[in-house]
Amino acid sequence: MPRTFNLADLFEVVADAVPDKPALVAGDARLTYRELDERANRVAHHLADAGVGAGDRVSILSYNRAEWLEAQLGAYKLRAVPVNVNYRYTAGELAHVIGDSGSAALVGERALIARLGEARDGLAELRHVLVIEDGSADDVPGAVRYEDALKGASPGRGFGERSGDDLYLLYTGGTTGLPKGVMWRSEDIFMSAMFGGNMMGDPIPSPEALTEKVQDGGVTTMVCAPLMHGAGMWVAWIALTSGSTLILWTGHAFDAARVLDVAAAEGAQVLLLVGDVMARPIVAELERGGRDTSSIAAIGTGGAATSPDVKARLHELIPTLLAVLDAFGGSETGASGQAVEPAADGSPRFMPRGDDVAVLDHDLRRVPAGSDEIGQLARTGRIPLGYWNDEAKTARTFVTGADGNRWALQGDMAKVDADGAIVLLGRGSLVVNTGGEKVFVEEVEATLKTHPAVYDALVAGVPDERYGSLVAAVVSTTAGVTPDELTAHCRATLAGYKVPRRVVIVDEVKRSPAGKADYRWAKSTLS
């Protein structure tokens, strides 16, 4: 059977090349490439027997565990479309994603599926449910037990030909609005977000080229980010298409001490963290001493920014650490580049991966480097097809310029330095208009985080009778610092209208497991 840039095809090429290599460590589960392939085949055959076929959507509702990847891979083998569902959602939000995607099947943990409650009755297209046992006693009517399903299914392949055009669907909540599904071709997501099978150079020319590349053994990679979000999912697939051993953090909450225990026990060479929300607790745990970090050569971070002081401290505390790779990207643009030294005011900067990443003006023309002109971050070339079930938003986000280039607009405002680095200013949808001046909240957040006592910060606008809105901040700290001291710190590098007029110090700044900012919470805290 000819191989394509379909994720199931790519995985099978690797599994055939290194069948006995450890592929996945997830809690108590330990699977070789052959064993993971066989379990995914069983999932696929069971779903096929339940009437799931090419193009059908299969929702996955689970914390990080082996079954998450088995179900995703099994769906791809059928040319079905896995749907990532956020395990933190309420019943209504869960029903929105499962219903909006028109999922024919749902694979998930018992307690999480039970959370749907009566909302499940409104999911007219959902006709099959596979329940993963998680120790709970919740009732899930009409469900088939996951392990029972696998026992009754064949471990062999026997599937039809696949295509690089097969759909990859990634639901993303962003910072505002209802979750939306970003549609990619399988080949495009592999090239744009998973480095095309070659992180250090040009993408592989054919799926079969993986056969030779995986013989070097890859690197042992530990993913602490949730698989339900792009950063964790993409790095997991980078590992599985490079013949690496993938270790999943399976805790329901991040625990820096336990993460370091697992990393040491399994010999993790690469750790994937989510910005400061995970990196700062790792630093705090390392500062207590007594940790074996001798296997760790690199730390990758994605989904949220990592502060320069945190990166510097990681290098000090892990003698073997060669690099902290702070990736930048998005659901609509894939992996767009690597972070470099921040701007003077603390604003994050990154060097784009190639000419397909740019900052565009209102006429969709590239903003000149060093011009200080503000535009919108965009990517062309291998980009998504659009949004699932949302033609209007597709038209606004995926646009074609006068030169015929089709662009994906990520929503981030930015400018380009003289050296070609892109300076991120913040989401256009989160701009605070204060007295006619526009303030990008992420610029102010970055400045606050340069204060040595600031652990995390979110910035939002609060209503003001005179100016319309004022800049305000919610901050968590590691040491005693006053709001006035933080205001003075910002005033040293920011224009006066950007300086927070109100600072509220809290015990913890709320973020999602993927490090996404909860601006609704921030505004309610400031109101």
TORROMAR-732869 format. One line per field, with one value per residue (C-alpha): residue in three letters; z, x negated, y negated. Coordinates in steps of 0.25 Angstrom, whole numbers, plus 5000, padded with zeros to 4 digits. Layout:
BEGIN
resn = [ala; ...]
w = [Z; ...]
u = [X; ...]
v = [Y; ...]
This chain:
BEGIN
resn = [met; pro; arg; thr; phe; asn; leu; ala; asp; leu; phe; glu; val; val; ala; asp; ala; val; pro; asp; lys; pro; ala; leu; val; ala; gly; asp; ala; arg; leu; thr; tyr; arg; glu; leu; asp; glu; arg; ala; asn; arg; val; ala; his; his; leu; ala; asp; ala; gly; val; gly; ala; gly; asp; arg; val; ser; ile; leu; ser; tyr; asn; arg; ala; glu; trp; leu; glu; ala; gln; leu; gly; ala; tyr; lys; leu; arg; ala; val; pro; val; asn; val; asn; tyr; arg; tyr; thr; ala; gly; glu; leu; ala; his; val; ile; gly; asp; ser; gly; ser; ala; ala; leu; val; gly; glu; arg; ala; leu; ile; ala; arg; leu; gly; glu; ala; arg; asp; gly; leu; ala; glu; leu; arg; his; val; leu; val; ile; glu; asp; gly; ser; ala; asp; asp; val; pro; gly; ala; val; arg; tyr; glu; asp; ala; leu; lys; gly; ala; ser; pro; gly; arg; gly; phe; gly; glu; arg; ser; gly; asp; asp; leu; tyr; leu; leu; tyr; thr; gly; gly; thr; thr; gly; leu; pro; lys; gly; val; met; trp; arg; ser; glu; asp; ile; phe; met; ser; ala; met; phe; gly; gly; asn; met; met; gly; asp; pro; ile; pro; ser; pro; glu; ala; leu; thr; glu; lys; val; gln; asp; gly; gly; val; thr; thr; met; val; cys; ala; pro; leu; met; his; gly; ala; gly; met; trp; val; ala; trp; ile; ala; leu; thr; ser; gly; ser; thr; leu; ile; leu; trp; thr; gly; his; ala; phe; asp; ala; ala; arg; val; leu; asp; val; ala; ala; ala; glu; gly; ala; gln; val; leu; leu; leu; val; gly; asp; val; met; ala; arg; pro; ile; val; ala; glu; leu; glu; arg; gly; gly; arg; asp; thr; ser; ser; ile; ala; ala; ile; gly; thr; gly; gly; ala; ala; thr; ser; pro; asp; val; lys; ala; arg; leu; his; glu; leu; ile; pro; thr; leu; leu; ala; val; leu; asp; ala; phe; gly; gly; ser; glu; thr; gly; ala; ser; gly; gln; ala; val; glu; pro; ala; ala; asp; gly; ser; pro; arg; phe; met; pro; arg; gly; asp; asp; val; ala; val; leu; asp; his; asp; leu; arg; arg; val; pro; ala; gly; ser; asp; glu; ile; gly; gln; leu; ala; arg; thr; gly; arg; ile; pro; leu; gly; tyr; trp; asn; asp; glu; ala; lys; thr; ala; arg; thr; phe; val; thr; gly; ala; asp; gly; asn; arg; trp; ala; leu; gln; gly; asp; met; ala; lys; val; asp; ala; asp; gly; ala; ile; val; leu; leu; gly; arg; gly; ser; leu; val; val; asn; thr; gly; gly; glu; lys; val; phe; val; glu; glu; val; glu; ala; thr; leu; lys; thr; his; pro; ala; val; tyr; asp; ala; leu; val; ala; gly; val; pro; asp; glu; arg; tyr; gly; ser; leu; val; ala; ala; val; val; ser; thr; thr; ala; gly; val; thr; pro; asp; glu; leu; thr; ala; his; cys; arg; ala; thr; leu; ala; gly; tyr; lys; val; pro; arg; arg; val; val; ile; val; asp; glu; val; lys; arg; ser; pro; ala; gly; lys; ala; asp; tyr; arg; trp; ala; lys; ser; thr; leu; ser]
w = [5000; 4996; 5008; 5009; 5018; 5027; 5041; 5042; 5030; 5036; 5049; 5043; 5035; 5048; 5055; 5044; 5045; 5060; 5065; 5078; 5082; 5094; 5088; 5100; 5115; 5121; 5136; 5138; 5123; 5115; 5100; 5089; 5075; 5071; 5083; 5081; 5067; 5070; 5081; 5071; 5061; 5071; 5073; 5058; 5056; 5067; 5063; 5048; 5054; 5061; 5048; 5048; 5035; 5027; 5030; 5042; 5055; 5068; 5080; 5091; 5105; 5114; 5122; 5117; 5116; 5107; 5102; 5097; 5087; 5084; 5081; 5072; 5064; 5063; 5057; 5047; 5042; 5038; 5032; 5042; 5049; 5064; 5072; 5084; 5095; 5107; 5120; 5128; 5120; 5127; 5121; 5112; 5106; 5105; 5097; 5088; 5083; 5082; 5075; 5067; 5061; 5058; 5065; 5062; 5074; 5087; 5094; 5108; 5123; 5131; 5140; 5129; 5120; 5132; 5133; 5120; 5128; 5121; 5110; 5104; 5100; 5090; 5082; 5071; 5063; 5074; 5073; 5080; 5093; 5098; 5113; 5119; 5133; 5142; 5156; 5157; 5158; 5150; 5141; 5126; 5119; 5106; 5107; 5103; 5112; 5105; 5109; 5106; 5092; 5089; 5094; 5084; 5072; 5063; 5065; 5050; 5040; 5028; 5025; 5012; 5006; 5012; 5008; 5012; 5009; 5020; 5031; 5044; 5053; 5065; 5074; 5081; 5091; 5090; 5100; 5096; 5090; 5087; 5084; 5069; 5060; 5051; 5039; 5033; 5023; 5030; 5021; 5024; 5039; 5039; 5031; 5038; 5053; 5054; 5046; 5034; 5041; 5042; 5053; 5049; 5034; 5022; 5023; 5019; 5004; 5005; 5017; 5014; 5017; 5032; 5031; 5031; 5040; 5052; 5053; 5061; 5072; 5074; 5087; 5100; 5101; 5113; 5109; 5121; 5113; 5111; 5098; 5097; 5092; 5080; 5087; 5094; 5083; 5073; 5081; 5084; 5069; 5066; 5076; 5070; 5056; 5059; 5066; 5080; 5093; 5098; 5112; 5116; 5129; 5134; 5146; 5147; 5152; 5149; 5161; 5158; 5168; 5162; 5148; 5152; 5158; 5145; 5137; 5145; 5145; 5130; 5126; 5119; 5110; 5106; 5114; 5108; 5118; 5116; 5119; 5132; 5138; 5138; 5137; 5150; 5159; 5152; 5156; 5170; 5172; 5166; 5176; 5188; 5183; 5182; 5168; 5157; 5144; 5137; 5126; 5122; 5110; 5105; 5110; 5100; 5104; 5096; 5098; 5106; 5108; 5117; 5124; 5122; 5137; 5137; 5125; 5131; 5145; 5138; 5131; 5145; 5152; 5141; 5137; 5125; 5119; 5105; 5101; 5105; 5092; 5094; 5082; 5076; 5068; 5068; 5064; 5051; 5048; 5053; 5059; 5054; 5060; 5072; 5083; 5083; 5093; 5097; 5094; 5104; 5110; 5111; 5099; 5094; 5080; 5072; 5059; 5048; 5043; 5028; 5018; 5020; 5033; 5033; 5039; 5029; 5028; 5025; 5011; 5013; 5010; 5018; 5028; 5025; 5035; 5045; 5041; 5055; 5047; 5054; 5046; 5048; 5049; 5038; 5031; 5017; 5009; 5017; 5026; 5030; 5020; 5030; 5042; 5043; 5042; 5042; 5028; 5033; 5042; 5032; 5022; 5033; 5037; 5024; 5014; 5000; 4997; 4983; 4980; 4981; 4994; 5004; 5018; 5032; 5041; 5055; 5062; 5069; 5066; 5064; 5057; 5051; 5056; 5047; 5049; 5044; 5058; 5060; 5073; 5078; 5084; 5087; 5082; 5075; 5081; 5095; 5092; 5103; 5097; 5108; 5104; 5089; 5091; 5089; 5099; 5096; 5109; 5106; 5105; 5119; 5124; 5119; 5126; 5139; 5138; 5137; 5152; 5160; 5170; 5159; 5157; 5147; 5142; 5134; 5129; 5125; 5123; 5133; 5130; 5133; 5132; 5126; 5118; 5114; 5119; 5128; 5128; 5141; 5145; 5153; 5159; 5167; 5173; 5180; 5190; 5196; 5186; 5186; 5175; 5175; 5173; 5161; 5155; 5157; 5150; 5138; 5137; 5135; 5121; 5117; 5112; 5123; 5117; 5117; 5132; 5140; 5148; 5157; 5162; 5169; 5176; 5177; 5182; 5168; 5154; 5147; 5134; 5126; 5127; 5114; 5120; 5113; 5120; 5126; 5123; 5128; 5142; 5141; 5138; 5149; 5159; 5155; 5154]
u = [5000; 4994; 4991; 4996; 4994; 5005; 5002; 5006; 4997; 4985; 4987; 4988; 4975; 4968; 4974; 4970; 4956; 4954; 4965; 4958; 4954; 4961; 4971; 4980; 4979; 4991; 4993; 4993; 4995; 4982; 4984; 4974; 4977; 4982; 4992; 4996; 4999; 5007; 5015; 5019; 5023; 5032; 5038; 5040; 5046; 5056; 5060; 5062; 5071; 5079; 5081; 5070; 5064; 5055; 5059; 5067; 5062; 5058; 5057; 5047; 5049; 5038; 5027; 5013; 5012; 5008; 5023; 5023; 5013; 5018; 5032; 5026; 5017; 5028; 5037; 5027; 5025; 5040; 5038; 5048; 5045; 5041; 5047; 5039; 5049; 5044; 5046; 5048; 5061; 5075; 5086; 5091; 5077; 5074; 5087; 5084; 5071; 5076; 5089; 5082; 5073; 5084; 5076; 5082; 5073; 5068; 5056; 5054; 5052; 5064; 5065; 5063; 5073; 5083; 5081; 5089; 5102; 5115; 5107; 5103; 5118; 5117; 5105; 5113; 5101; 5094; 5097; 5085; 5078; 5066; 5063; 5049; 5049; 5044; 5048; 5061; 5074; 5082; 5093; 5091; 5103; 5101; 5086; 5076; 5064; 5051; 5043; 5055; 5056; 5041; 5041; 5052; 5045; 5034; 5019; 5016; 5017; 5025; 5029; 5031; 5022; 5021; 5018; 5010; 5022; 5029; 5035; 5027; 5037; 5032; 5042; 5037; 5043; 5034; 5036; 5050; 5063; 5067; 5058; 5055; 5050; 5038; 5037; 5024; 5019; 5011; 4999; 5000; 5000; 4989; 4980; 4985; 4986; 4978; 4966; 4968; 4960; 4947; 4946; 4932; 4934; 4943; 4955; 4954; 4957; 4966; 4972; 4963; 4951; 4955; 4950; 4935; 4937; 4943; 4931; 4923; 4933; 4938; 4939; 4946; 4957; 4966; 4979; 4985; 4994; 5008; 5010; 5024; 5016; 5007; 4994; 4995; 5001; 4991; 4979; 4985; 4986; 4972; 4967; 4975; 4971; 4956; 4955; 4954; 4959; 4970; 4973; 4986; 4989; 5002; 5005; 5018; 5011; 4996; 4987; 4973; 4967; 4973; 4970; 4955; 4956; 4962; 4952; 4941; 4946; 4949; 4936; 4944; 4935; 4945; 4956; 4968; 4974; 4984; 4977; 4976; 4988; 4980; 4965; 4966; 4971; 4959; 4949; 4955; 4954; 4939; 4935; 4939; 4927; 4925; 4930; 4924; 4925; 4914; 4922; 4928; 4922; 4933; 4946; 4956; 4968; 4980; 4994; 4990; 4977; 4966; 4959; 4944; 4941; 4948; 4939; 4927; 4930; 4932; 4919; 4912; 4920; 4918; 4903; 4906; 4916; 4912; 4924; 4938; 4946; 4958; 4966; 4977; 4989; 5004; 5015; 5017; 5002; 4994; 4980; 4976; 4962; 4953; 4952; 4940; 4936; 4948; 4949; 4944; 4958; 4959; 4968; 4966; 4958; 4957; 4949; 4959; 4956; 4956; 4962; 4976; 4977; 4979; 4985; 4996; 5002; 5017; 5014; 5008; 4994; 4982; 4978; 4963; 4953; 4949; 4960; 4967; 4980; 4990; 4997; 5004; 4996; 4999; 4994; 4996; 4992; 4996; 5008; 5022; 5034; 5042; 5051; 5061; 5075; 5072; 5071; 5072; 5060; 5052; 5054; 5049; 5037; 5032; 5030; 5024; 5016; 5015; 5003; 5011; 5004; 5014; 5011; 5015; 5017; 5014; 5019; 5006; 5002; 4987; 4975; 4962; 4949; 4937; 4931; 4944; 4949; 4964; 4968; 4981; 4990; 5002; 5016; 5023; 5036; 5030; 5026; 5029; 5034; 5031; 5033; 5032; 5018; 5017; 5010; 5007; 5009; 4998; 4987; 4991; 4991; 4977; 4972; 4978; 4972; 4958; 4959; 4952; 4963; 4974; 4978; 4990; 4998; 5011; 5015; 5029; 5037; 5046; 5057; 5054; 5063; 5053; 5044; 5054; 5044; 5032; 5021; 5021; 5013; 5015; 5002; 4996; 4983; 4972; 4968; 4973; 4975; 4986; 4995; 4988; 4974; 4980; 4986; 4972; 4965; 4974; 4973; 4958; 4960; 4974; 4981; 4990; 5003; 4999; 4995; 5006; 5014; 5019; 5011; 5018; 5008; 5014; 5009; 5010; 5013; 5023; 5019; 5023; 5015; 5008; 5005; 5015; 5019; 5033; 5036; 5051; 5046; 5036; 5047; 5056; 5045; 5042; 5057]
v = [5000; 4986; 4977; 4963; 4951; 4956; 4957; 4972; 4975; 4968; 4975; 4989; 4986; 4983; 4995; 5004; 4999; 5000; 5009; 5013; 4999; 4993; 4983; 4979; 4978; 4972; 4975; 4990; 4992; 4996; 4999; 5002; 4997; 5010; 5011; 4997; 5000; 5012; 5005; 4994; 5004; 5010; 4997; 4995; 5008; 5006; 4992; 4998; 5009; 4998; 4991; 4980; 4978; 4968; 4954; 4957; 4949; 4956; 4947; 4951; 4946; 4950; 4946; 4950; 4965; 4976; 4977; 4963; 4966; 4980; 4974; 4962; 4972; 4982; 4971; 4967; 4981; 4981; 4967; 4962; 4949; 4948; 4936; 4931; 4928; 4919; 4927; 4915; 4911; 4911; 4919; 4908; 4906; 4921; 4922; 4910; 4917; 4931; 4925; 4914; 4925; 4934; 4945; 4959; 4966; 4961; 4968; 4963; 4965; 4969; 4957; 4947; 4953; 4953; 4938; 4937; 4941; 4938; 4930; 4943; 4945; 4933; 4939; 4945; 4950; 4957; 4971; 4979; 4976; 4983; 4981; 4982; 4986; 4976; 4981; 4974; 4981; 4971; 4976; 4975; 4981; 4989; 4988; 4999; 5001; 4998; 5010; 5019; 5013; 5015; 5030; 5033; 5026; 5030; 5025; 5026; 5014; 5017; 5003; 4996; 4986; 4972; 4958; 4946; 4938; 4945; 4935; 4931; 4924; 4916; 4909; 4897; 4888; 4876; 4865; 4861; 4867; 4881; 4893; 4893; 4905; 4901; 4910; 4914; 4924; 4936; 4933; 4918; 4920; 4929; 4920; 4907; 4911; 4925; 4920; 4930; 4941; 4933; 4922; 4918; 4917; 4918; 4927; 4941; 4943; 4956; 4964; 4975; 4966; 4968; 4982; 4978; 4965; 4973; 4983; 4972; 4975; 4961; 4954; 4958; 4947; 4944; 4936; 4929; 4921; 4926; 4934; 4927; 4915; 4912; 4911; 4924; 4932; 4926; 4930; 4944; 4946; 4941; 4951; 4963; 4959; 4959; 4972; 4966; 4971; 4962; 4960; 4954; 4946; 4953; 4945; 4937; 4925; 4921; 4925; 4921; 4931; 4943; 4938; 4937; 4951; 4957; 4950; 4955; 4969; 4970; 4962; 4951; 4943; 4933; 4927; 4920; 4910; 4899; 4885; 4879; 4887; 4900; 4894; 4886; 4898; 4906; 4895; 4894; 4910; 4910; 4899; 4908; 4917; 4932; 4934; 4943; 4935; 4941; 4947; 4933; 4927; 4918; 4911; 4907; 4898; 4895; 4890; 4878; 4869; 4873; 4861; 4858; 4859; 4873; 4878; 4872; 4879; 4893; 4892; 4889; 4901; 4911; 4913; 4922; 4912; 4908; 4900; 4895; 4894; 4885; 4888; 4878; 4882; 4884; 4893; 4885; 4884; 4896; 4894; 4881; 4878; 4878; 4868; 4859; 4848; 4839; 4825; 4814; 4813; 4828; 4831; 4845; 4846; 4858; 4861; 4867; 4880; 4875; 4865; 4871; 4864; 4849; 4836; 4830; 4816; 4814; 4816; 4830; 4825; 4828; 4818; 4813; 4818; 4807; 4798; 4798; 4800; 4809; 4820; 4833; 4846; 4856; 4868; 4873; 4886; 4898; 4892; 4897; 4899; 4891; 4893; 4904; 4900; 4885; 4879; 4864; 4866; 4874; 4862; 4852; 4860; 4867; 4856; 4854; 4842; 4834; 4843; 4856; 4861; 4867; 4863; 4868; 4856; 4861; 4849; 4844; 4830; 4829; 4821; 4825; 4821; 4817; 4831; 4838; 4842; 4841; 4833; 4838; 4827; 4835; 4839; 4828; 4833; 4830; 4816; 4806; 4792; 4782; 4768; 4771; 4778; 4793; 4802; 4816; 4824; 4834; 4823; 4818; 4832; 4834; 4822; 4826; 4840; 4833; 4829; 4840; 4841; 4843; 4858; 4856; 4845; 4842; 4828; 4823; 4811; 4806; 4795; 4781; 4769; 4760; 4769; 4779; 4790; 4791; 4801; 4810; 4822; 4835; 4840; 4851; 4849; 4857; 4847; 4835; 4824; 4813; 4808; 4795; 4801; 4809; 4796; 4789; 4801; 4800; 4785; 4787; 4794; 4791; 4779; 4773; 4777; 4791; 4792; 4799; 4789; 4801; 4813; 4824; 4834; 4849; 4862; 4868; 4863; 4873; 4880; 4892; 4905; 4900; 4887; 4879; 4866; 4865; 4851; 4852; 4856; 4844; 4834; 4839; 4838; 4824; 4820]
